[in-house]
Amino acid sequence: MHNSSEPRINKSILLAVVLVSSFFNPFMGSAVNIALPSISRELSMNAVSLSWIAMAFLLSSAVLLVPFGKLADIWGRRRMLLVGNIFFTLSTLLCAFSVSGYMLITSRFIQGIGSAMILSSGMAIIISAFPPEKRGKIIGLNTSAVYVGLSAAPLLGGVLTQAFGWQSLFFINAAAGMLIIAGIVLGVKAEWAEAKNDRFDLTGSVIYVLSMSALMYGFSKLPGGFALILTITGSIGLIFFIAWELRQKTPVLNIGLFRDNRIFAFSNLAALINYAATFGITFILSLYLQSVKGLSPRDAGLIMITQPVMMAIVASVSGRLSDRIDSRILSSSGMAIIVAGLISLVFLTTETSSGYLVITLLVLGFGFGMFSSPNTNSVMSSVEKKFLGTASATLGTMRLTGQMFSMAIAAMSIHLFIGDAPINEANIPGFMHSVHIVFIVFVILCFMGIFASLARGRKNPVNYKETS
């Protein structure tokens, strides 16, 4: 139930604030990918250390999303969104002033903490504020904002990097963050804290954060011996976390949502597999287009923009469709289309034409757009209102964990074939071998994801229960 301040909700400002946040968060990540070769030259970083510019952000975001999601349900989602944007903006400025690879990676880790606060509260707020029958439409708009951010990033990021240096990407993001903060302070007065009487499970949160950190960091450093120990330790820690949570009256992650809610469980699994099989594509293609094909950041961006543009168009339509058509059918179809696009990338060579890549990216974009909005609607429609923050955070965790694993697969393959050396003419054949291995792994993962998506069962329109 909303508090007494509900009449003061300006839904237009609220939606604008969340959509702008949803635009700039992915814009940052994708634009940085385009700038990687420039960052490499200026800060003397190899391909593997460059991957940590993305992975540091993903690691901190992924391990903190679930605790922040529960905290937002208790403490207030508007408050969490505001603090998250303040944190994100300040750390973005730190990124802009970085003078070494170590400082940039550390700043990106801190930036990920702010991102986790934003992601854990933004989606839950707009779903709380709008009626259930408009949920698919609102989710479609939010997903489109994400994809428009991804769309603008390659071209705008390439132009800015070429004209003003990679630091300009962070300055623009920081300026946007200040506008978002002003919008929240001046235009969003209501608060959402449906679980305000729950106790926050600090012990469970600590176990979860430490276990997830060990698992994800360890996986990213495989196949080393210490990395294997960390990966196993993290996995055991997560099993202990589940056992602990099952005994808690107000758990930080409601395990019952996975155990008793088939739609919630398999929709989240489908998201995890989907992002694990796809996120590394942008990283790989950015290096391929600039380091192998010799394109400028701007020209590489012009090719890569095709995928997110198609994603943005299709995500808005599929979101609306998911209010009427079973999300299982839409999402599974999207996953199958992604498999077709990934198979095309397996045959990438140093001579592959730009036209071939553009068509492949359009196919991938169509599949992503078809999968994402309906899958999100499926998750958010399957829980009670008091769990919206937790559900949003859980889905976000699946996305970020998948992205982290995707980057780790890409980095591991590159490391195996060219070691720690920067990409150059001598090791391009090795780099291309690593690219083929990565895309074969992605095809296998995504093919498995089709069945995970189908396994959620038929649509059960819970349209969360209005609790009083």
N, C-alpha and C positions, 0 to 999 in steps of 0.2 A: 504494500500500500504506500502511495506517495504521502509525504508529509503535507502539512497545511499550506506550504508555499507553492503547491502545484499550480494554482491559478496564475502565478507569476511566470510560468514557463513561456518564453518566446520561442516557439518551435522552429521558426525560420532561422533565428540566430544560433540556436542549439545545433540544428542540422548543419548550418554553414561551418561552425567551429569544428564539429566532428569530421565533416567532409574535407576541410582544409588540412586538418591533422592527418587524415587518411591519405591525402594527396602527397604531402611532403615527407612522410615517413618512408614510403617506398622510393620516392624520387631521390632521396638522399643515397640509399643503398645502390640503386641502379646507376645513378650519375657517377658515383665513386668508381664503379666497375669500369666505366668508360675512361676515367682519369688514371687508371692503374699504371699504364705504361709511362705517363708523365710523372707520376709519383715515384715510380721505380727509378727513373733517371735522376730526379732531383734528390731523393733520399737514399739512393743506392740500395734498393731492395730487390731480392730475387723473387721468382714466381711463387715459391712456397710461402715466403714471408708476406708477399702481397695478399695471398689468400686470407691471412690473418686480419687484414683490414676489415674484411667482411665477417670472418668467423668470430672475432672478439666481440663485435656488436651482437651477433646472433647468439653467442654463448650466454652473455649476461642477460639478454632479453628472455631467452628460452627458460633459463633456470629460475627466473624471478616472476614470470607471468602468473603462475598458479598461486603463489603466496599473495601477490598484489591483487589478483582477482578476488580472492576471499576477503582481503583487507578492504578492498573497495566496497564490497557488499556490506561490510560492518561499519567502516569509517565514513563512507560516502563516496559515490562515484564521481561526482562533480569535483570534490576536493582532491581526489586522486588524479583526475584529469588535469587540474590546474597545477598541482605540484609536479606532475610528470612533465608538463610542457616547460615549466621553469627549469627543471633539471636538464631536459633535453636541449634547451636553448643555450644554457651556460656551457654545457659540454661540447656543443657544436662549435662554439667560439674557441674552445680549447683545441679542437681538431684543426681549425683554420690557422692557428698560431703554432702548430707542431713543427719542430725543426729536425726531427729524427723519426725513423720508422717506429722505434719503441714508443715515443711520445704519442704518435698518431694512433697506434694500436691501443695504447692505454686509454686515450681519450675516446676512442670508439667503444671501448668496453664500458666506460662511464656513460656514454651516450645511450648505450643499450639499456641501461638501468632506467633512464627516463622514458625510453620507448616502451618498456614493459609496463610502466605505470599508465601510459596513454592507451596502449592496446588492451589492457585489462579493464578499462572503464568506458572508452568511447562507444564501442558497439553496444554494450549493455545499456548505456544511457539512452541512446536513440530508440532502442527496442522498448525500453521502459516507457518512453514519452509518447510513442505512437501506438495506435490501436492494433491488435493482432492481425486484422484483415489487411493492414498496410505493410506488414512486416517484410514480405517478399520484395515489395517495391523499394522500401527503405534500405534493405540489405543490398539490393541490386544497385542502388545509387551509391552506397558506401563502397561496394566492390568496384564499381566503375571509377570512383574517385581514386582508389588504389591503382587501378590500371591506367588511368589518365596520367597519374604521377609517374608510373613506369614508362608510359608513352613519351612524355615530355623529356624524361631523363636522358635517353641516349643522344637526342639531337641538341637539346638545350645544354646538357652537360658537356657534350663535345665542343659546341661553340664557345661556351664559357671557359672551358679548360684551355682551348686554343688561344682565345683572345686575352684572358685575364689570369690564367693559371688555375691549378686545381683548388687552390684555397678559396676561390670565388664561390664554389659550390656550397661550402660551409657558411660563408657570410650570408648568402641568399637564404639559406635554411634558417639561420639564426634570426634574420629579419622577419621571416614568416612566423617563427615561434613567438616573437614579441607581439605580433598582431593577434595571434591565437590567444595568448595570455590576456590581452586587453579585451578580446571578445568574451572570454569566460568571466572575467571580473565584472564587466559592465553589462553583459547581456544574458548571462545564465545565473539566475539567483536561486533556483530550486535545488534541492538535494535529493539524492536517491540512496537510501541505506536500508533496504528491506530486511537485512539480516543484522541490524544494529544491536540486537540483544544477544547475538552469538558471541562466544569467547573465541579469540584468535588463537589457533594452535601453533604456538611459537616453536615447540619442540619438533613437531611434525614438519614445520617449514624448514628448520635447520637441517634435519635429516634429508629432506627432499633436495634442497639447494646443493648440499655437499655431494649427494649421490649423483644428481644430474650433472654437476660440474665434472666429477671424476669420469663419468661415463662418456660425456661428450668430448672432453679434452683428450681423454685416453684414446677414443675412437679416431680422433683427428690426427693422432700421432702414430697410429699403427703403421707397420707391423713391429715396432720396437718392443723389447721385453718389458720395460717400465710402462709403456702405453697399454700393453695387454693386461698387466696387473691392475692399472687404473680402471680399465674398461670392465674387468670382472668385478672389482671392488664396487664400482658404481652400480652395476647390475644387482649385486647382492644387497646393496644399500637400498635400492628401490623396492626390492621384495620386502625388506624390513619395514620400509616406509608404508607399504600397503597394509602389512599386518598391524602396524601402529594405528593407522587411520581407521581401520575397521573397529577399533576399540574406543574411538573418540566420539563424544556426543556431538560436537561441532567440528568436524574434520576440516582441514584446509583444502582437501580434495575429497569430494564425496565419492568414494569408491563404488557405492551403490549405483551411481549413475552409469558406471560401466558394467556392473554385474547384472543389474535389473532392467536396464534400458538399452535394448538391442540397437535401436536407431542411433542413439547417442554414441554408443561404443564403436559401431562399424563406420559411422560417418567420420568420426575422429580418426580412426585407423586409415580410412581412405585418404583423408587430408595428409596424414603423416607420410604415407607412401607416395602420394602425388608430388609433394614438395621435395621429398628425397630424390625423386626421379627427374626433377625438372629445374630446380633452382640453379644448379651449377652450369646450366646452358649459357646464361648471360656471361658468366665469368670466363668460360672456355672460349666463347665466340668473340669476346672483346680482345682477348689475347691473340686469337687466331687472325682476326681481321686486321689488327694493327701490327702484330709481330711477324706473321707469316705472309699476309697479303700486302702489307706495307701501306694500309690506308691511314688517313689522318683520323683523329678522334671524331671530327665532324662527319666525315664520310662513313666511318664505322657506325656512328649514331644513326645516320639516315637509313642504313640497312636494318639495324636492330629495332628501330622504332615501329616497324611493321607488326611485330608480334604483340606488343602491348596495346597498340591502336585497335587491332582486331579484338583483343581481350576486353577492352573497355566497351566496345560496341555490343559484343555478344553478352557480356556479364549483366548489363542493364536489362536486356530482353529476357535472358534466362531467369533472372531474379523475379521478374513479373510472372513468367510462366510457372515458376515453382509454387505460386499461390494456387495454381489450378491443376498442374500436372505433377505426378509423383516425382519427387526429387531424386529417388533412386534411379529412375529411367534417364533423367536429364544428366545427372552426374556421371553415371556409368558410361553413357554415350560419349560424354566429353573426354573421359579417361581413354576410351578406345581410339578416339581421334588423335589424342596426344601420342599414343603408341605409334600410330602411322607416321606422325611427324618426326618422332625420335628415330624410327627406322631409317628415314631419309638422311638423318645426320650421321648415321653409322658409316655412310659412304662418302663422307667429306674428304676431299684431297686438297693439295696445294693449288690445284687447277680449277677447283669448283667455281662456277660462275656466280655472280651476285644475284642473278635472276633465280637460280636454283635455291639459294639461301632465302631469298625473299618469299618465294612460294612456300617453302618449308616452314618459315616463321609464321606465315599467315595461317597455315594449318594448325600449328601449335597454339597460336593465339585463339583460334576458334575453339579448340578443345579446352583450353584453360578457362575461357569465358563460360563455356557450357557447364564445366564442372563446378567452379568455385561458388557462385551465388546460390544455386540450389543446395549444394552441400552445406553451406553455412546456414541456410534457412532450415534445413533438416535438423541440424544440431540445436539451434536456438529455439525451434518449435517443440522440442522434445522434453523440455525441462520446465519446472515451476518458476514463477517470477523471481522468487528469492534466490534462485541459483543462476540467474542470468549472467552475473559477473563471473562466477566460477565457470560457467559454460563457455563464455566468450574467451576467458583466459586459457581454458583447456584447449579450445580449438586453436587459439593463437600459439600455444605451446607446441601443439602438433605441427603447425606450420613452420615455426622457427626451428624446432628440433629437426624436422625434415630438411629444412634449408641448410642447417649446420652439417647434417650427415651428407647432404649433396655436395657441399663445398669440401668436406673431408675426403669424400670419394675422389673428387677431381684433384685435390692437392696430393693425395696419396699416389694416384696414378702418375701425375706429372713428376713427383719426386722419384718414383721407381725408374722412370725412363730417362730423365735428364738431371736428376740430383738437385743440388742447390744452385746450379748455374742459371743466370738470366737466359731467356730465350734468344738464340742467335742463329746465324745461318748454318753453323756446324751441327747444332742439335735439333733443328726443325724436324728431321725425320723421326727422332725420338719423341718429340712433342706430339707429332701427328699420330704415332702409335698409341700414346697415352690418351689422346682424344678419342680414338676408336674404341679403346677399352671402356672409357667412361660412358660413352653413349650405348654400348652393348649392355652394360650394367643397368643403365637407366631404362632401357627397353624392357629388360626382364622385370625390374621393379614395378614399372607402370603396368605391365601385363598382369602381374599379381594384384595390382591395385583395382583392376576392373572387377575382380571377384570379391574383393573386400567391400567395394562399393555396392555390388549387388546383394551381398550377404546381410545388409541392414534390414531387409524385409520391406513389406509394403508400407505405404505412408500411413502414419498414425497421427492425425492432426490434433495434437495435444493443445496447441495454442495456449501455452502455459496457464495454469490455474491462477486466477486472481485471488491472492491471499489477503486476508484482512487482519 
